Amino acid sequence: MTAIIEVQNLQMKYGKEEALKNVSFSIRKGEIFGFLGPSGSGKTTTIKIMTAQLTHTGGQVSVFGQPASEMNKGHNKSKFGILSDNSGLYQRLSIEENLLLYSQLYNLPKSTIEEALAFVNLQKDRKKKVNQLSKGMMQRVVLARTIMHKPPLLFLDEPTSALDPVNAQHIYNGLRKLNELGTTIFLTTHNMEEAELLCNRVAFLHKGEIREIDTPLALKKKYSDHSFTVELENGENHVVYNGEQGAVQLMEWMKAKRVSRMYSNEPTLGDIFVQITGSDL
Ligand SMILES: Nc1ncnc2c1ncn2[C@@H]1O[C@H](COP(=O)(O)OP(=O)(O)OP(=O)(O)O)[C@@H](O)[C@H]1O
């Protein structure tokens, strides 16, 4: 499959501070790629470099086969959408008026406004002025604007950080649909559940370095201790490991019909992050 983004040995220094150290990854067309890491690990810096808002101090970054610095050229701007907390919305205009202005800027049909409003579940609030919106509503308006011109590549910097679970689910469904239609998505998040639900592959960033990169399933297998928890009818919980000893014990309980529940102790992405870095998200 074609790589849409290629990052090799990326380094970024802000003065003496090294924000990114030899970061390498490649993103294929059609992937939802999760860039996960705690605050200050370098996620936003990476997005800014890939979208020509910042110039890196070392390594190579190409997007759509061109150096990332080309992404601020007019002919490239319609190829991607960026969602960040820097909203740039007209505060005194309504949601709908903001989207209308944006549609005119990109010469988009009016139908795209309806689609975008539905995408973020804001049809009923369309007449509200931006300066009267909650943080979560504002985030949804910016997301609506980001997806309106249907770019083949989306950079989403913590797209659901201010959303309640219902609206977050609505956005996940929308993003999955866009992805099914071919959109490649680069997503940063602190939310490990979001990453598990959405991403085909994830990278763990810690202090400017990639510590792991793989599918959520492969990472879970790699960091699993292959144990199961068995809950017995009398309420006792036992951890049983894969192997002969575990099998004999389990068989005894099963023969005696004592097993009430059994589940795998597979780690979550959050557990794996803690295991790798020794720190929490
Ligand atoms: N303009 C800047 N000047 C100096 N240092 C900066 C600048 N922008 C970011 N940094 C530093 O670079 C490091 C990475 O910051 P970055 O914003 O990329 O992290 P992040 O992972 O996106 O964090 P968050 O999740 O809080 O948004 C941090 O130590 C930050 O202080």
The ligand as a MOL file (V3000), in Angstrom:
LIG
                    3D

  0  0  0     0  0            999 V3000
M  V30 BEGIN CTAB
M  V30 COUNTS 31 33 0 0 0
M  V30 BEGIN ATOM
M  V30 1 N 6.7710 27.0780 20.6040 0
M  V30 2 C 7.4570 26.3700 21.4890 0
M  V30 3 N 8.5800 26.8690 22.0470 0
M  V30 4 C 9.3050 26.1610 22.9350 0
M  V30 5 N 8.9940 24.9180 23.3310 0
M  V30 6 C 7.8810 24.3720 22.8340 0
M  V30 7 C 7.0560 25.0670 21.8860 0
M  V30 8 N 6.0290 24.2470 21.5410 0
M  V30 9 C 6.1870 23.1230 22.2500 0
M  V30 10 N 7.2930 23.1770 23.0140 0
M  V30 11 C 7.8050 22.1140 23.9130 0
M  V30 12 O 7.9580 20.9090 23.1630 0
M  V30 13 C 7.5220 19.7750 23.8930 0
M  V30 14 C 6.4210 19.0500 23.1110 0
M  V30 15 O 5.2700 19.8800 23.0580 0
M  V30 16 P 3.9580 19.4650 22.2370 0
M  V30 17 O 3.0390 20.6230 22.2820 0
M  V30 18 O 4.3590 18.9550 20.9070 0
M  V30 19 O 3.4200 18.2680 23.1380 0
M  V30 20 P 2.0140 17.4810 23.0830 0
M  V30 21 O 2.3570 16.0400 23.1870 0
M  V30 22 O 1.2360 17.9140 21.9060 0
M  V30 23 O 1.3200 17.9810 24.4220 0
M  V30 24 P -0.2800 18.2110 24.7510 0
M  V30 25 O -0.8790 16.8500 24.8270 0
M  V30 26 O -0.2420 18.9060 26.0720 0
M  V30 27 O -0.8320 19.0570 23.6400 0
M  V30 28 C 7.0650 20.2950 25.2600 0
M  V30 29 O 8.1330 20.1510 26.1720 0
M  V30 30 C 6.7960 21.7740 25.0120 0
M  V30 31 O 7.0470 22.5380 26.1590 0
M  V30 END ATOM
M  V30 BEGIN BOND
M  V30 1 1 1 2
M  V30 2 1 2 3
M  V30 3 2 2 7
M  V30 4 2 3 4
M  V30 5 1 4 5
M  V30 6 2 5 6
M  V30 7 1 6 7
M  V30 8 1 6 10
M  V30 9 1 7 8
M  V30 10 2 8 9
M  V30 11 1 9 10
M  V30 12 1 10 11
M  V30 13 1 11 12
M  V30 14 1 11 30
M  V30 15 1 12 13
M  V30 16 1 13 14
M  V30 17 1 13 28
M  V30 18 1 14 15
M  V30 19 1 15 16
M  V30 20 2 16 17
M  V30 21 1 16 18
M  V30 22 1 16 19
M  V30 23 1 19 20
M  V30 24 2 20 21
M  V30 25 1 20 22
M  V30 26 1 20 23
M  V30 27 1 23 24
M  V30 28 2 24 25
M  V30 29 1 24 26
M  V30 30 1 24 27
M  V30 31 1 28 29
M  V30 32 1 28 30
M  V30 33 1 30 31
M  V30 END BOND
M  V30 END CTAB
M  END
